[in-house]
Amino acid sequence: MAQFTLYNKHYNASASNDISRVDCDHVPLCSINDVQLRFLVPDDLTEVRTLCQEWFPIDYPLSWYEDITSSTRFFALAAVYNLAIIGLIVAEIKPYRNVNKEVIANILGDELYTRLSGFQMQDKGILSDSMGRTADVGYILSLGVHRTHRRNGIGSLLLDALMNHLTTAERHSVKAIFLHTLTTNQPAIFFYEKRRFTLHSFLPYYYNIRGNGKDGFTYVTYINGGHPPWTLLDHIKHYASKVRLTGGVCVWVAARVQQVVRWFYHKLLTRFNFIE
């Protein structure tokens, strides 16, 4: 397994200004063991921005990159090989009760970056109502790997790091991890389904990419004992199991009562000398 190290990144002037090195065209991945994981730092902003512009169809504002490279609000982890970032995951932990209060339309700088202007997020129902009152959820904002290093386990390495972080005793309140992806992003869908994420909802025109509405999916996986709201079938199965359990108990109690009655009857007859 790759090393998970927390350290400050040190640059020299020539290296930090050479944006072309993040392309990694001449950096073959020898082994997953050669990859290091570390949290993003402010000095990563330019490199991370260049990578995200190559990987994702969404044009994030500068303030977003400033946040993920400096704020402790985010779990922002980079996979580093030969001093270059070749993958990253950005996630956020938030109270579940606040998820559905987020407005999809967000003003970011001078640009209106919308998923669907004026509507609210359609992620209601990820957790049951009783559990959702006090639970937290993890939301994956971005997960990407440089094209020259894909299919080497880097994405799984980053996702595993997040999962391990959220399944500690300190994060037991986190009951689910969810994300959004384009319906046309088949590699991402295949990756998450392979990692036991399940489709939760269809989001028509969720993304606005270069002025065009694009559909999205919500995918979710459950951790720390979390589970989705029960359907009618789940309730039927639950009560059926209770009936089976109760039925077994009743049979056991009836057998014991029968033994007691027989014992009492035998003692009664013995006392009045009806049997010898």
C-alpha positions as CSV (number, residue, x, y, z in Angstrom):
1,M,0.0,0.0,0.0
2,A,1.2,3.5,-0.7
3,Q,2.6,5.6,2.0
4,F,0.1,8.1,3.6
5,T,2.3,11.0,4.7
6,L,1.5,14.5,5.9
7,Y,4.1,17.0,5.1
8,N,4.6,20.5,3.8
9,K,5.5,20.7,0.1
10,H,8.7,22.5,-0.7
11,Y,9.3,24.0,-4.1
12,N,12.2,25.7,-5.8
13,A,11.4,28.6,-8.0
14,S,12.0,26.8,-11.3
15,A,9.9,23.8,-10.4
16,S,6.9,25.7,-9.1
17,N,6.7,27.8,-12.4
18,D,7.1,24.8,-14.7
19,I,3.4,24.0,-15.2
20,S,4.2,21.5,-17.9
21,R,5.6,19.0,-15.5
22,V,2.2,18.2,-14.2
23,D,1.4,16.6,-17.6
24,C,3.6,13.7,-16.5
25,D,4.0,12.4,-20.0
26,H,7.5,11.2,-19.2
27,V,6.8,9.8,-15.7
28,P,5.9,6.1,-16.0
29,L,4.3,4.7,-12.9
30,C,6.5,1.9,-11.8
31,S,4.5,0.7,-8.7
32,I,1.6,1.9,-6.6
33,N,4.1,1.7,-3.7
34,D,6.0,4.6,-5.3
35,V,3.0,6.9,-4.8
36,Q,2.7,9.1,-1.7
37,L,-0.5,10.7,-0.3
38,R,-0.5,14.1,1.3
39,F,-2.9,16.9,2.0
40,L,-3.0,19.8,-0.4
41,V,-1.2,23.0,0.6
42,P,-1.6,26.6,-0.7
43,D,1.5,26.2,-2.9
44,D,-0.4,23.5,-4.9
45,L,-3.0,25.9,-6.2
46,T,-1.6,26.5,-9.7
47,E,-0.8,22.9,-10.3
48,V,-4.2,21.6,-9.0
49,R,-6.0,24.2,-11.1
50,T,-4.2,23.2,-14.2
51,L,-5.0,19.5,-13.6
52,C,-8.7,20.2,-12.8
53,Q,-9.1,22.2,-16.0
54,E,-7.8,19.2,-17.9
55,W,-9.8,16.6,-16.1
56,F,-13.2,18.2,-15.5
57,P,-15.7,20.0,-17.8
58,I,-16.6,22.5,-15.1
59,D,-14.7,25.7,-14.8
60,Y,-14.3,26.2,-11.1
61,P,-13.5,29.7,-9.9
62,L,-10.3,30.7,-8.3
63,S,-11.9,30.9,-4.8
64,W,-12.7,27.2,-5.0
65,Y,-9.0,26.3,-5.5
66,E,-8.0,28.7,-2.7
67,D,-10.5,26.9,-0.4
68,I,-9.5,23.3,-1.1
69,T,-5.7,24.1,-0.8
70,S,-5.9,26.0,2.4
71,S,-9.2,25.4,4.4
72,T,-9.4,22.6,6.9
73,R,-13.1,22.4,6.0
74,F,-12.1,20.0,3.2
75,F,-10.5,16.6,3.0
76,A,-8.3,17.5,0.1
77,L,-5.7,14.7,-0.6
78,A,-3.2,14.5,-3.4
79,A,-1.5,11.4,-4.8
80,V,2.1,12.4,-5.6
81,Y,4.6,10.6,-7.8
82,N,8.1,12.0,-8.5
83,L,7.1,15.3,-6.9
84,A,4.1,15.8,-9.3
85,I,0.4,15.5,-8.4
86,I,-1.1,12.7,-10.4
87,G,-4.4,12.4,-8.6
88,L,-6.6,14.1,-6.0
89,I,-9.8,13.7,-4.0
90,V,-11.7,16.5,-2.4
91,A,-14.5,15.8,0.1
92,E,-16.4,17.6,2.7
93,I,-18.2,16.4,5.9
94,K,-21.5,18.1,6.6
95,P,-24.5,17.6,8.8
96,Y,-27.1,15.6,6.9
97,R,-29.9,18.0,8.1
98,N,-28.2,20.8,6.0
99,V,-27.8,18.8,2.8
100,N,-31.3,19.6,1.4
101,K,-31.1,23.2,2.4
102,E,-28.3,23.9,0.0
103,V,-29.3,26.0,-3.0
104,I,-28.0,24.7,-6.3
105,A,-27.5,28.1,-7.8
106,N,-24.3,29.5,-6.5
107,I,-22.8,32.9,-7.3
108,L,-19.1,32.4,-7.7
109,G,-17.3,35.6,-8.5
110,D,-18.8,37.3,-11.6
111,E,-20.0,33.9,-13.0
112,L,-23.2,32.1,-12.2
113,Y,-22.2,28.5,-11.8
114,T,-25.4,26.6,-11.7
115,R,-26.4,23.0,-11.6
116,L,-30.0,24.0,-12.0
117,S,-30.8,27.6,-11.3
118,G,-33.3,28.2,-8.5
119,F,-33.9,24.6,-7.5
120,Q,-32.7,22.8,-4.4
121,M,-30.6,19.7,-4.4
122,Q,-32.5,16.5,-4.9
123,D,-30.6,14.4,-2.4
124,K,-33.4,14.0,0.1
125,G,-33.8,10.5,1.4
126,I,-30.2,9.4,1.5
127,L,-30.7,8.5,5.1
128,S,-33.7,7.5,7.2
129,D,-35.4,10.4,9.0
130,S,-34.6,9.1,12.4
131,M,-30.9,8.6,11.6
132,G,-30.6,11.9,9.7
133,R,-31.4,14.1,12.7
134,T,-28.0,13.7,14.2
135,A,-25.9,12.1,11.4
136,D,-23.2,13.6,9.2
137,V,-22.5,12.7,5.6
138,G,-19.4,12.9,3.4
139,Y,-19.7,14.5,0.0
140,I,-17.1,13.9,-2.7
141,L,-16.7,17.1,-4.7
142,S,-14.0,15.9,-7.0
143,L,-12.0,12.7,-7.6
144,G,-9.6,12.7,-10.6
145,V,-6.4,10.9,-11.8
146,H,-4.1,12.1,-14.6
147,R,-4.9,10.3,-17.8
148,T,-1.4,8.8,-18.1
149,H,-1.7,7.1,-14.7
150,R,-5.3,5.8,-14.8
151,R,-6.1,2.1,-14.3
152,N,-3.2,1.8,-11.9
153,G,-5.3,1.9,-8.7
154,I,-4.7,5.6,-7.9
155,G,-8.4,6.4,-7.7
156,S,-9.0,3.5,-5.4
157,L,-6.1,4.5,-3.3
158,L,-7.5,8.0,-2.8
159,L,-11.0,6.7,-2.2
160,D,-9.7,4.2,0.4
161,A,-7.9,7.0,2.2
162,L,-11.2,8.9,2.5
163,M,-13.1,5.8,3.6
164,N,-10.5,5.0,6.2
165,H,-10.7,8.6,7.5
166,L,-14.5,8.5,7.8
167,T,-14.7,5.1,9.5
168,T,-12.6,6.0,12.5
169,A,-14.2,6.2,16.0
170,E,-14.1,10.0,15.8
171,R,-16.1,10.0,12.6
172,H,-18.7,7.4,13.6
173,S,-21.5,10.0,13.1
174,V,-20.8,9.9,9.3
175,K,-23.3,7.4,8.0
176,A,-23.1,7.9,4.2
177,I,-20.8,9.1,1.4
178,F,-22.4,10.5,-1.7
179,L,-21.4,12.3,-4.9
180,H,-22.7,13.5,-8.2
181,T,-21.6,12.6,-11.7
182,L,-22.7,13.1,-15.2
183,T,-24.9,10.4,-16.6
184,T,-22.6,10.2,-19.6
185,N,-19.5,9.6,-17.4
186,Q,-19.4,5.9,-17.8
187,P,-15.9,5.3,-16.5
188,A,-16.8,7.1,-13.2
189,I,-20.1,5.2,-12.9
190,F,-18.3,1.9,-13.4
191,F,-15.6,2.9,-10.9
192,Y,-18.1,3.8,-8.2
193,E,-20.4,0.9,-8.7
194,K,-17.4,-1.4,-8.5
195,R,-16.7,0.3,-5.1
196,R,-20.2,-0.5,-3.9
197,F,-21.8,2.9,-4.5
198,T,-25.4,2.6,-5.5
199,L,-27.5,4.8,-7.7
200,H,-29.7,7.0,-5.5
201,S,-31.4,9.5,-7.8
202,F,-31.5,10.9,-11.3
203,L,-31.0,14.7,-11.6
204,P,-32.3,16.1,-14.9
205,Y,-30.3,19.1,-16.1
206,Y,-28.3,19.1,-12.9
207,Y,-25.2,20.5,-14.5
208,N,-24.8,23.6,-16.6
209,I,-21.7,23.1,-18.7
210,R,-20.8,25.9,-21.1
211,G,-24.5,27.0,-21.2
212,N,-25.8,23.5,-21.8
213,G,-27.9,21.6,-19.3
214,K,-26.6,18.1,-18.5
215,D,-28.2,15.3,-16.5
216,G,-26.6,13.9,-13.4
217,F,-26.8,11.0,-11.0
218,T,-26.4,10.8,-7.3
219,Y,-24.5,7.8,-6.0
220,V,-24.2,6.8,-2.4
221,T,-22.6,4.3,-0.1
222,Y,-23.2,3.6,3.5
223,I,-20.7,3.4,6.4
224,N,-20.7,3.2,10.2
225,G,-24.1,1.5,10.3
226,G,-25.9,3.9,8.1
227,H,-28.7,2.8,5.8
228,P,-31.3,4.3,3.4
229,P,-34.9,4.8,4.4
230,W,-36.9,1.6,4.5
231,T,-39.2,0.8,1.7
232,L,-42.5,-1.1,2.1
233,L,-40.7,-4.3,1.2
234,D,-38.0,-3.7,3.9
235,H,-40.8,-3.2,6.5
236,I,-42.5,-6.4,5.4
237,K,-39.2,-8.3,5.7
238,H,-38.5,-6.8,9.1
239,Y,-41.9,-7.8,10.5
240,A,-41.7,-11.2,8.9
241,S,-38.4,-11.8,10.7
242,K,-40.0,-10.7,14.0
243,V,-42.9,-13.1,13.4
244,R,-40.5,-15.9,12.8
245,L,-38.5,-15.0,15.9
246,T,-41.7,-14.7,18.0
247,G,-43.0,-17.9,16.6
248,G,-39.9,-19.7,17.7
249,V,-40.1,-18.2,21.1
250,C,-43.8,-19.2,21.4
251,V,-43.0,-22.8,20.5
252,W,-40.2,-22.8,23.2
253,V,-42.5,-21.2,25.8
254,A,-45.3,-23.7,25.0
255,A,-43.0,-26.6,25.4
256,R,-41.8,-25.4,28.7
257,V,-45.4,-24.7,30.0
258,Q,-46.3,-28.2,28.9
259,Q,-43.4,-29.6,30.9
260,V,-44.4,-27.6,34.0
261,V,-48.0,-28.8,33.7
262,R,-46.9,-32.4,33.4
263,W,-44.6,-32.0,36.4
264,F,-47.3,-30.3,38.5
265,Y,-49.9,-33.0,37.5
266,H,-47.5,-35.8,38.4
267,K,-46.8,-34.2,41.8
268,L,-50.5,-33.8,42.5
269,L,-51.3,-37.4,41.7
270,T,-48.4,-38.6,43.8
271,R,-49.5,-36.5,46.8
272,F,-53.0,-38.0,46.8
273,N,-51.7,-41.5,46.1
274,F,-53.4,-41.9,42.8
275,I,-50.2,-43.4,41.5
276,E,-47.6,-45.4,43.3
